Amino acid sequence: MVEDSIEDIRRNAVAEIKEKAKKNPMSIHPCSKEFQEDMKRLKFVSGYEFTCWMQQNEILVNPANIKRKELEMAIKNAQCKTIKEYQDKCAQKLGFKNVAEQITEYNHETGRNLSMELNKYCSSNFGIAKGERLLFKRFLEDVIFEDVKGSGKGSCDGGIDLICKNARQDFIDKYPQFKLKRNKEYKIQLEMRCLIYRYDTSTYWNFTHIDYNDTPDFFILCGCDNRFDTNPMHIWIFHKNDIVRGYKFWRRNGLHITNKPEKLQEFCRHELYDELEILKRIVTEISCEKEKDTMENS
C-alpha cells in the first residue's frame, strides 16, 4: 500500500481541524497542546508556517483580512479594478503621475533616501545596475523558453520586463508545478535583489515593486549574495495566482524572504536548483563582456 504524501495528509486534515476549532477555539492557539501536536503531525517546521496554512485553508482568520476588506470596498467605490489602479487614482488627485512618483517624492523630501540614480546602495537600483533584463533574457532562452524578447516597459511602470513564448518541453516535464505550455505567450516580471544584513546578524532579501501588479503571468525572483560579486544564490518562480502567505502572489507590495533554511523551505516548490549554475555562468560572461568593453573604450 502506497503511503499518503504529506500534501494529502494535510488536505485530509483541514475538515478535522476546522471541526475541532468549532468545538474548542483554543485548540488552534499557538500555546495550546493541540496546536503543537497538529503542527508536528502535519510536519510544519514552525508555528508561523502552520498558522499561514490554517489561514490559507480558512481554518483561522487572518487579521489583515479586516483591513483588506475595507480597502477592497474603497477600490470598488472608486470604480477601480486593482489596488494599484486605486492608489494611482488617489495620487493623481494630489497632482502626481502615479503612486510610485508620490512615494518617491515623499522619500526624497523627507530625506529617507536619495534618488535611485544617486544611491548605488539602493536595493531597487541593484537589478537595473546589473542588467537584470539582459541577464535573464539569456537565462530564459537557455533554460526555459525558445523565444524571449523585451517588453519595452518595465515593472516600475506597471508593466512587464520580458515576453516569452514556447516553453521548452524538457523544462515542462521537469517542473510540472509551473504548468507551462507550448505555443503560449507569457509575460514575465523580474526582481533581482542582494542580501540585506540586519542588526541581529540575520540576512534577508526584500523584493519590492510587485506593487499589486496583475499584468505579468509569472514573477521571477533572484536572490544574490552582494552587489559587488553578484553571485546568484536562489532563483524562484511564482505564478501571479500562487497562494503565498495567505494571498495571491500579485496582491502584495513586495515579498520579504529570510535567508535561513527553515524559512527558505517555504518556497522550495517555486525554486530552480539545478539551473542556478547556468545563471552563474551567464553572470560571469556578462561581467567579462562589460570589462572588455570598458578596456576597449578607455
C-alpha positions in Angstrom: 0.0 0.0 0.0 1.4 3.4 -1.0 1.8 5.8 1.9 -0.1 9.1 1.6 2.1 12.2 0.8 2.3 15.0 3.3 0.2 17.1 1.0 -2.6 14.5 1.0 -2.4 14.2 4.8 -2.6 18.0 5.3 -5.5 18.2 2.8 -7.4 15.5 4.7 -6.7 17.2 8.0 -8.5 20.5 7.0 -12.0 19.4 7.9 -10.9 17.7 11.1 -9.1 20.7 12.4 -12.0 23.0 11.4 -14.4 20.9 13.4 -12.0 20.8 16.3 -11.7 24.6 16.3 -15.5 25.0 16.3 -15.8 22.9 19.4 -12.8 24.4 21.1 -11.4 27.7 19.7 -8.3 27.4 21.9 -7.2 24.3 20.0 -5.7 26.5 17.3 -4.0 28.8 19.7 -0.1 28.6 19.3 0.3 27.9 23.0 -2.2 25.0 23.1 -1.2 21.4 23.3 -3.5 20.6 20.3 -1.8 23.2 18.1 1.7 21.8 18.9 0.6 18.2 18.3 -1.1 19.1 15.0 1.9 21.1 13.9 4.2 18.1 14.4 1.8 15.6 12.9 1.4 17.7 9.8 5.2 18.2 9.6 5.3 22.0 9.7 8.7 23.4 10.7 7.4 26.4 12.6 4.2 27.7 14.2 4.3 30.6 11.7 4.2 28.2 8.8 1.3 26.2 10.4 -0.6 29.4 11.1 -0.2 30.5 7.5 -1.5 27.1 6.3 -4.6 27.4 8.5 -5.3 30.9 7.2 -5.0 29.7 3.6 -7.5 26.9 4.3 -9.9 29.2 6.2 -9.4 27.5 9.5 -8.0 30.6 11.0 -8.9 34.2 10.2 -6.1 36.4 9.0 -6.3 39.7 11.0 -5.0 41.5 7.9 -8.2 40.5 6.0 -10.3 43.0 8.0 -8.3 46.0 6.7 -8.1 44.4 3.3 -11.9 44.1 3.0 -12.2 47.8 3.9 -9.6 48.6 1.1 -11.4 46.4 -1.4 -14.7 48.3 -0.7 -12.9 51.6 -1.3 -11.5 50.2 -4.6 -15.0 49.1 -5.6 -16.5 52.5 -4.7 -13.8 54.3 -6.7 -14.7 52.1 -9.7 -11.1 50.7 -9.9 -10.2 47.1 -10.8 -7.0 46.7 -8.8 -5.2 48.2 -5.7 -2.6 49.7 -7.9 -5.2 51.4 -10.1 -6.9 52.8 -6.9 -3.5 54.0 -5.4 -2.6 55.7 -8.7 -6.1 57.4 -8.8 -5.6 58.7 -5.3 -2.1 60.0 -6.1 -3.4 61.7 -9.3 -5.9 63.7 -7.3 -2.9 65.1 -5.4 -1.2 66.1 -8.7 1.2 63.1 -9.1 1.6 60.9 -12.1 1.1 57.7 -10.0 1.6 56.4 -6.5 5.2 55.5 -7.3 6.0 59.2 -8.0 4.2 60.2 -4.9 6.2 57.9 -2.6 9.5 58.7 -4.3 8.9 62.4 -3.9 7.9 62.0 -0.2 11.0 59.9 0.5 13.3 62.4 -1.2 11.8 65.4 0.5 11.9 63.8 4.0 15.5 62.6 3.5 14.6 59.0 3.9 16.7 58.1 0.9 18.4 59.5 -2.2 17.2 59.0 -5.7 17.9 55.6 -7.1 20.4 57.1 -9.6 22.4 58.8 -6.9 22.3 56.0 -4.3 24.4 53.0 -5.6 23.3 51.0 -2.5 19.6 51.4 -3.3 18.1 47.9 -3.4 15.8 48.9 -6.3 18.8 50.0 -8.3 20.7 46.8 -7.9 18.9 44.8 -10.6 19.0 47.7 -13.0 22.7 48.3 -12.4 23.5 44.6 -13.0 21.4 44.5 -16.2 18.8 42.0 -14.9 16.8 42.1 -18.2 19.8 41.1 -20.4 20.9 38.6 -17.7 17.5 36.8 -17.5 16.8 37.1 -21.3 19.9 34.9 -21.9 19.0 32.6 -18.9 15.4 32.1 -20.0 16.5 31.5 -23.6 19.0 28.9 -22.5 16.8 27.1 -19.9 13.0 27.7 -20.2 11.7 29.4 -23.4 12.6 29.3 -27.1 11.5 32.8 -27.8 12.3 35.7 -25.4 12.0 39.4 -26.1 11.9 42.7 -24.1 8.6 44.3 -23.5 9.7 47.9 -23.8 8.0 48.6 -20.5 9.4 47.9 -17.0 7.7 46.7 -13.9 8.0 50.1 -12.3 5.7 51.4 -15.0 3.0 48.9 -14.0 4.1 46.8 -17.0 6.4 43.8 -17.5 10.1 43.1 -18.3 10.1 40.2 -20.8 7.6 38.4 -23.1 8.3 34.7 -23.5 6.9 32.0 -25.8 7.2 28.3 -26.4 8.3 26.8 -23.1 10.9 24.0 -23.7 9.4 20.5 -23.3 12.2 19.3 -21.1 11.6 22.1 -18.6 7.8 21.5 -18.7 8.4 17.8 -17.9 10.9 18.6 -15.1 8.8 21.3 -13.4 5.1 20.4 -13.9 4.1 22.7 -11.0 4.6 25.8 -13.1 2.0 24.5 -15.7 3.8 26.0 -18.7 2.6 25.1 -22.2 4.0 25.1 -25.7 2.7 27.7 -28.2 1.6 30.0 -25.4 2.9 33.5 -24.6 3.8 34.5 -21.0 4.5 38.0 -19.5 7.4 38.0 -17.0 8.4 40.4 -14.3 11.9 40.2 -12.9 13.2 41.1 -9.4 16.9 40.8 -8.6 18.0 41.7 -5.1 21.1 41.3 -2.9 21.2 40.2 0.7 20.4 42.8 3.4 22.1 42.4 6.8 20.1 43.2 9.9 21.5 44.3 13.3 20.7 40.9 14.8 23.1 39.3 12.1 20.2 37.6 10.2 20.0 38.3 6.4 17.1 38.6 4.0 16.1 39.6 0.5 13.5 42.4 0.1 11.7 42.0 -3.3 9.9 45.3 -3.9 7.9 46.5 -6.9 5.5 43.7 -7.0 3.1 46.6 -6.4 -0.2 44.7 -6.8 0.6 44.3 -10.4 -1.6 41.5 -12.0 -0.3 42.1 -15.6 2.6 39.6 -15.5 1.8 35.9 -15.7 5.0 35.0 -13.7 7.3 36.7 -11.4 10.9 35.5 -11.3 12.9 36.5 -8.2 16.7 36.2 -7.9 18.5 36.5 -4.6 22.2 37.3 -4.8 24.9 37.5 -2.1 26.1 41.1 -2.5 26.1 43.9 -5.1 29.8 43.6 -5.8 30.2 39.9 -6.6 26.6 39.4 -7.9 26.7 35.7 -7.0 23.2 34.3 -7.5 22.1 32.1 -4.6 18.4 31.4 -5.4 16.0 31.6 -8.3 12.3 31.4 -7.5 9.4 31.4 -10.0 5.9 32.4 -8.9 2.7 32.4 -10.9 0.7 35.6 -10.2 -2.1 33.5 -8.7 0.0 31.2 -6.5 -1.1 31.5 -2.9 1.8 32.8 -0.8 1.3 33.5 2.9 -2.4 33.6 2.5 -2.8 35.7 -0.6 -2.4 35.5 -4.4 1.2 36.4 -5.1 0.4 39.6 -7.1 -1.7 41.0 -4.3 1.2 42.4 -2.3 3.5 45.3 -2.4 6.6 43.2 -2.0 8.0 39.9 -0.5 10.5 39.5 2.3 12.5 36.2 2.2 14.8 35.4 5.2 18.0 33.5 4.4 17.5 30.7 6.8 17.0 27.0 5.8 13.7 26.7 7.7 12.4 29.9 6.1 13.6 29.0 2.6 11.8 25.7 2.8 8.5 27.6 2.4 9.4 28.3 -1.2 11.1 25.0 -2.2 8.4 24.1 -4.9 9.0 27.5 -6.5 12.8 27.2 -6.7 15.1 26.2 -9.5 18.0 24.3 -8.1 20.0 22.7 -11.0 19.7 25.8 -13.2 21.4 28.0 -10.7 24.8 27.1 -12.2 23.7 28.2 -15.6 22.7 31.6 -14.3 26.1 32.0 -12.5 27.9 31.2 -15.8 25.8 33.9 -17.6 26.6 36.4 -14.9 30.3 35.7 -15.4 30.0 36.0 -19.2 28.3 39.4 -19.0 30.8 40.7 -16.4 33.6 39.7 -18.8 31.9 41.4 -21.7 31.4 44.6 -19.7 35.1 44.6 -18.6 36.2 44.1 -22.2 34.1 47.0 -23.4 35.4 49.2 -20.7 39.0 48.4 -21.6 38.4 48.9 -25.3 36.7 52.3 -24.7 39.4 53.5 -22.2 
